[in-house]
Structure formats: C-alpha cells, structure tokens
C-alpha cells in the first residue's frame, strides 16, 4: 500500500499530456516499485492504485543503478498478478545503465549520455520516458543539482522533439531544500511523494 502526497493530483497526465512529473521519497519507500507498476500499467493497460489507465502507451524506463536480475524479478512481480497467462507487454522498454560499459553513465548533463538516451527514445517510439534511481547523494548528484536548469531544458527539448512525457524519480528527503526548491521552480506538472505504508 502506498500513501501518495500529490501536489497536483493527476496521474493521468503521465498518459495524456506533455510535461514533467517528479516522483520522490526517502530511501526504501518503494518508489521504484511504484514507478515501474505505473509504467507497466500504462504499457499493458490495466488499472492500478485506484487509478484508471485510459489509453495504452509505449514507455521507456531508464534506470541508473538497478542490476538486471533485480529488474527482471521486480518486473515479473508486477506482471503476473495482472497478466499471469500473457506474455510481457511489447510496449514496455528499459535501458539499464549499470549494464553498459560507458563513461558518463551518471552524468545527465553529458551530451554523450543525452544522445544515447535520445537514440533509445527514437528506437522505442515511447510516449513516456522515465528516469529512476539517480544517485543524488554522490558527486554526480551535486553536478546535477548545479546544472539542473540545463537538464530541465533538455527534458523540455525531449518533450517537444519526441512528443513524450518525462518522469524523474529519485531518492530525496523533503528537507533537501536546495534540490526541492529547484524542482518546484521548474516546469513541473506533477510532484508526487511516495511513502511506503507498513500494514502489519
């Protein structure tokens, strides 16, 4: 079960509009599971978390840190309850950066990484591109905070060039004021805080 604090309550905007959705929560709040479930619901067209998926869309998930086995296990745990006797959705694509032997894999301001991501957006023909597990608590994270305006401009360029919605999901505390203030001053259509509620 998830408790959602949605600044602008419109999960459907992930499906329907251009824009930028920011999803955050503290470590171990199950943000990644929430994000992947939402994305897979969009790709497979099933209702989830009391939200209705109106139209099936192609999605691309770009994960900075997850390893392949963990990703596959997580995906299967989402797929089977909804589509036990069906094959995986052909509309769900993923790029796991940890599996690639490249430089700048954590530097979102790098032109090389941006070009690589754009090539995958073109290949997948995605309607939604989502970034997950960016390590803000690192040197790369400091660089992203410093260059957030440039990265935001690239997000806007992606939206216009490919007619896609951008989702950014990361580990962040509410008291990380520098980054939160930059995010809130951005062209953000939704800000969603995910909190995992222990039901036991």
Beta strands, then each sheet from edge to edge (+ up, - down):
strand 1: 2-6
strand 2: 20-25
strand 3: 59-63
strand 4: 92-96
strand 5: 128-134
strand 6: 165-171
strand 7: 190-196
sheet 1: 1+ 7- 2- 6- 5- 3- 4-
end
